[in-house]
Amino acid sequence: MLPFGRRRDNKRVQGMIGYFGLEDLSYTSFSDQERDYIRYVYQPMGAYEDLLISGMISYMTQTLMGFLYGLAGWFTKQQDRPIAYKILKKAEELLDAGTRVLDVDFFWHHMVPIYYKDWDRPGYLDIAISACKKQIAVAPQAAEAFHADYASQPLPGHKGYKQVSIILEKQKDFEDVIRLC
């Protein structure tokens, strides 16, 4: 089995990794063993085997951010989270002014619970809180974009507001909880 991001014939990687131009992510962030494991775990329903590195994809409606935070979501078990953290770190590096606001909002939405699961590890609670605050910061623009794209749908729940209010309440910072709510 070849790890994602590499081919024996040195031709360009295909599949989702190739489509999104993430070959560097696979080489610089993951060991051979991790790449094998990612390919083993990432098996979306209805997808063909080895979707990550094989098959010519010429068009997708999924965005780069959607792919990355979706991929990270396959690695939320305690032993798998180091892989999710690497994927999310790369996604955060790729966020820029051109990223759709809904992708930014959903990125932070997916990042919060993954980091919060390790709230007891040094720095991880701070990362979760920061992600909550960043999602809150884009909430007005995200709500506007959501209404534009999904006019007949109610706004989804907001992980950032909910999680940071829970954290602040546990820290007995009731004034900030009230202000936030």
N, C-alpha and C positions, 0 to 999 in steps of 0.2 A: 504494500500500500504506500503510495507516495503522499507526503504531507501536502496540505493545500499550499498554493503559492509556488509550487515547483513542478517541473515536468522533466522527464528523462531527456526529451529531445530539445530542451532549451527553447521551445517555442513559447509564445505568450500564453499565460494562463487564461483559461476561459471560465465559464460559469460566473457566479456572482462576484467572486473575488476579481476576476478579470474585467467584468462589466463595470465595476465600480473603481477599478484601478487601485486595488488594495494589495498588490503583490508585496510592496514594501512592508506593510503591516504584518503580513504573514512571515516574512523573513526576519525582521528586526525585533518583533515583540514576542514571538513564540518559539519554543524549542520544537524539534521534530516530534517528540512525544506529545506535546500539547497540540500541535497541528493535527496529528492523527486522531487525538481524542476529540477535537472540535469537529472533525469530519464524521466521527462515529456518533457523536451526540446530536449534531444538527441534522435532523431528519424531518423537515416539515411535511405534514400530511399532504399526500397527493403529489409531492415533488419526486423527481427521479433521483436515483442514487448518485451521490457525488455532485450535487447541485452547486456546491461551493466552487469546484474547480473544473467542471467539465460541462460541455454543451455550449454552443454558441448562442448567446443572448444578444439580440439586437435591440430590444426595447422592453422596458419595464415601467410600470406605474409607480413602483416602490422607489422611494428616494434613498440616497446614500445614508442619511441619518436614520431613516426608518429601518433600513437593513441593519445598521450597526446596533441600534438599541434593541432591535428585535433579536439579533444574534446574541447579544449579551444576556437577554432574558432566558436563553437556554442554559445558562450557567449560574443559577442562583443557589444551588445547594452549597453548603458550607465548603466542601472540598473543591468545588468548581469556581467559587467567586474570584479567586485570583485571575482566572481567564476573563471573567466578566469585567473586572477592573481594568485590565489591559485594553479590552475592546472599548470600554467607555472612555478611557483616557484618550485613545486615538480619535474617537468621535468628538470629544470636547476640543481637541486640537483642530479639528476640521470645521468647527462652528465658525461662521464668519457673517459679515453683514448681508451676504447673499443667501444665507440659509433661510428657508421659509419659516415664518414665525410659528406655524403649527409644528414643524419639525423641532424647533428649539423648545417649545413648550412640552412636547411629548418626550423629547430627550431627557429633560430635567425630571419629568414625571416618572420615567423608567429608572433613572439613576437613583432617585431618593430611596426606594425600598431596598435596593441592592446594597447600598452603603449602610443604610440604617440597620440592616440585619447584623452588622458587625459594630454596632454602636459602642460596645465595650472595648474595642481595640483603639489604641491611641490615634487620634486624628480622624477617625471614620465618622463619628457623630458630627464633627465640625464640617466634614465634606457633605454629609446628608443635609445639615442645616443650610449650608451655602447653596446647595442645589435647590432646596425649598425656596429660599429667598430669590434665587435667579428665576425660578418658575413664576413666582409671585410678581416679579418685576415685568415679565412679558405678558402677564395675564390679560390686561386690557386689549393689547394688540391681538393676542391669541383668540380672545372671545370674539372680537370683530371678524377675524379671518374665519373662525369656525362658523359664525352665522352666515358669512358670505358663501362658504362652501357647502354648508349643511343647514340651509335655512329652516327646514321643517323639523330639525332635531333640537332637543334641549341641550344646553351645555353639559358636558360630562363633569363628573366630580373633579375636584382640584386637589391632587396629592400634596402639593406644596403647602397650601393653606392648612390642610388637615393635619399633616405630619408635624409641621413646625408648631402648630398650636398644641398638639399632644406633647411634644418635647418641652415646650415652655411651661405647660401645666405640671409636668413631672419635675421640672426644675423650680417649681413654685413661683414662677414669674407671672403672677396673675394679672398684673397691670398690662404687660405686653400681650398676654393671651386675649384680654378684653379688647385692647386696642386693635389687635390683628383681626379679631372676629368682627 
